[in-house]
Amino acid sequence: MGMHARRRTFRVLMLAALTAIALVYIYPVFLMFMNSFKPFGEIVSDPIALPRLPTWENYRYVIKKIRYGSLFLNNLMITAVGLAGIVVFSSLAAYILDRRQNRYTGLIYTLIITPMLIPFQTIMITLLKAMSVIRLSGSRIGLGIQYWGFGIPMATFIFYNFMKTIPKELDESAHIDGASTIRTYISVIFPLLKSVSVTVIVLDTMWIWNDFLLPLLMVNSSNQTRTLVLAAYTFVGQMNTKWQYAMTAMVLTVLPAIIVFVFLQKYIVEGVVAGAVKG
């Protein structure tokens, strides 16, 4: 067998393996979507069968019951506040750390990214108490701000590695023209971070939009501040779970994040590959 034939065989086998893995992950999502069109009896009797007569009644009930429009706006506000802070502060931190190299830079960079290694469960009780003291609990904007602390370490790591691919001569030219450091960052550097910024935005949108534990701790005490994921959980009970409504609520919850991912997924690849190849 020639080299070309072996490579083609390897690609076919790799494609088959990746397809099988993808199907394993997609199948539960397919079941969730399919069961959202069934009445309770059909789900209990045969959860993996196709619906005998698909119905939109579950969607009409859930949208009205959880006040979907209001909770959608809650998710949108929390995600927007979280993304804005993560992208701005992490990209600016990466820019300064890369351009202002000194004996403290490595230590500061290590301190910024180290929180990635700390499990959230180990600090959640302390965090809840601290957020109550400074009045950031029970607030949609306060919850969005809290995501800055959890999202900036990973985002700074991504931006910092990509920043090394941007020539420092651009900064020097801007400074010669009289631009300040902030003006150089806004007008010259940040526009060049488009692909990696979209990568961070997509990854963090999927995380913040679908997060459960932090909103459960911070905004679950009021129907006016809770998120879509928390509302979906209200259909799950200890004695009785309304599976048809729970499945429908979860479809309505994750669908916006999936749509964002589908339309912007190519930028994830571009951002990761650009940093890996040029770095």
N, C-alpha and C positions, 0 to 999 in steps of 0.2 A: 504493500500500500504506500503510495507516494505521500510526500509531506502535505500537499494541498488537500488530498483526500482525508488525511488524518485530522487536519485542522477543521475541515468541514464537518467531519463526524463529531469532533469535540464540540463545535458550536451547536450542532443539532442536539447532542446530549445535554449540554448546558441549558439550552433553551427549554428543553423538555423538563428538566429538573426545576428550573425557575418557574415555569408555568404551573407545575404541580404544587410548588410551595405557595404561589400566588393564589391558587384555587383553595388551598387549605385556609388561608386567611380571609378570602372573599366569601366563602361559603356561609359563615355565621352572619355576615352582613346581609347576604341574600335571604337567609331564613328570617331575619328580623324584618326585612322589607316585605317578604311574601306573607308573613303572618300578620302584618299590619292591616291586611285586607280581609282577614277572617273574623268571624264571630268567635266568642270564647269557646264554645263547644267544639268547633273544628280544631282549634289549637290544642286543646286537651286530648282529643281523640287521636289526632295524627299531625304533629307539628311540622313534619318534613314534607307533607303532601301539598300540592298546589291548591289554592282556594277553589272550592266548588263553584262559588258565585262571588267574585270579588265585589266588595262594597266600600263606598267612601264614607259610610256612617261613622266609622271609628275616627276618621280625620275630622269630620264636622264636630263630633263630640269633644275630642281632645282640644282642638283649637279654641273652642268656646270655654271649656272647663278650666284650662290653665291660663287663659288670656294670652294666647300665643303672641299677639302683636306687641303687648307690653313687655313680656319677658324677652322677646327677640331684641327689643330696643335696649333692655338691660344688658344682654350679652354683647350687643354692639358697642355700647358705651364702655363697658369693662374692657373689652378687647382693644378698642381704639386707644383708650388711655394707657393700657399696658404696652401696646406696640409702640406708641409715640415715645414714651420714656425709654424703652429698651433700645430702639434704633438710634435715637439722638444721643443718649448718654454713652452707650457702648461704642458707637462709631467715633465719637469725640474722644473718649478715653483711649481707644486704640490709636487714633491719630497722634495724640500727645505722647503716648508711650513710645511710639515708633519714631517720632521726630525729635524727641527730647531725651536722647539716650544719655544716661549717667549711671553712677554706681547704685542708685536707689531704684532705677527703672525695673530691673528684674524682680526685686522684692515686691514692689507695688503691683506688678503684673501678676505675680504669684498669689498675692493677697486677694486680688480681684477675682481670679478664676478658681481659687480653692473652694468656695462654697458649692461648686458643682459636685464635690465629693461628699457633701453633708446630706444625709437622708432627711427629707422634710418631716417625717414622723418623729424624729428626735427633738425637734424644736417647735412643734406645732402648738403645744400647750403654752410655752413661754411666749411664742409669737402672738397667740390669742390675747394673753394678758397685756402684752406691750401695746398691741393695736387698740385695745380697749382704753388704755391710759391716754394715748395720744388721739383718741377718737377717730380712728381709721377703720374700725369694725362697724358693721351695719351700714356701710356706705358703698355704693357702686363705684364712685370715683376713688374712694379709699382702697377698695379691693384692687382696682386697676393699678394704683400706685404700688401696692404690695408686690405685684407681679414684676415690678422693676428689679427688686432685690433678687428674685429667683431667676429672672431671665437674662439680666445683664452679664453674669459670669460667662455663660456659654456664648452669648452674642459677642462679647468682647474678644473671646478666644477666636471666633470666626473672623471678625473684622480685623483683628491684629495680624493674623496670618495673611489675609488678603492685602492689607495695607503695605506690606513689604514689596508687593508687585508694582506699586505706584512710584515712579521716579521722584526722588527728592528735588530734582532740577525744577519741577513744576512749582514747588514751594518757593525756591529761590527766585524764580522769575516773577512770581506774584509779589514777593517782598520788595524786589527791585522797583516794581510798579507802584509801591506804596501801600499794598494791602496788609492789613493786620493778620494775626494768626487766625482769629475767628472768621474774618472775611475770606481768607485763603481756604479755610475748611468749608465754608458755605458755598463759595463760588467756584472753587477749583476741585477740591478733593471729593466732597460728598456726591456731586454728579457722577464721578467715576466709580462710585460704590453701588451703582444701580443693581447689578446682578446679585451681588452678595447681600444687599439690603432686602431684595425681594426674597432671597433664600431665608433670611432671618424672619421676615414677616410671615411667610407661609408656614414655616415650622412653628413659630410661636402662636400664630392664629389657631392652628390645629390643637395646640396645647391649651391655650387659655380658653378657647371656646368650649372645649370638651372637658375641662377640668371639673372635678367633683369635690375633692376633699377640702381645698382652701375655701371655695364658696360655701361649703357646708358649715365650716367653722365661722365664717365672717358675715354672711348675708342671708342665712337661712331663717333668721328669726322673724322676718317680715315678708309678706306676700308681695310687697312693692319692690323689694330689692333682690329677690331670689333669681336664679338663672334657669335656663331651660333644662339643664341636666337635673337640677334639684326638683323641678316640677315633674319631670318624667319619673323620678324616684317615688313620688307620692302615690303612684299606682301600684307600687310593690309593698305588700303588707306581710306581717308575720303569719297571720292566719289565712289570708286570702289575697292572691295577687291577680289583678285584672290584666291578664297577659295581653289581650287585644289592644288595650289602651296604652299599656307600658311599651309595647312594640311600636305602636304608632307614634307615641311621644318621642321615643328615641330616634325614629326616622326623621321626624320634624326637627329634632335637635342637631343631629350630625349632618343632615343634608347640606346646609349652607357651608359648613367647613369643607365637605367633600367637593362641592362645586368650586370653591376657592382653590383647593388643591389641584383639581383637574385642569383648570385654566392656567395656573401659574407653575405647574410642576416642572416645565422645561427650564424655568429660571433657577430652580434648585440645582439641577444638574450643571447649568452654566456657572453658577456661583461656586459650587464645590470644585468643579473641574478647573476653573480659572485659577483658584487659589492653589490647588494641588500641582498643576502643571507649571505655572509661572514661579511658584514659591520653591 
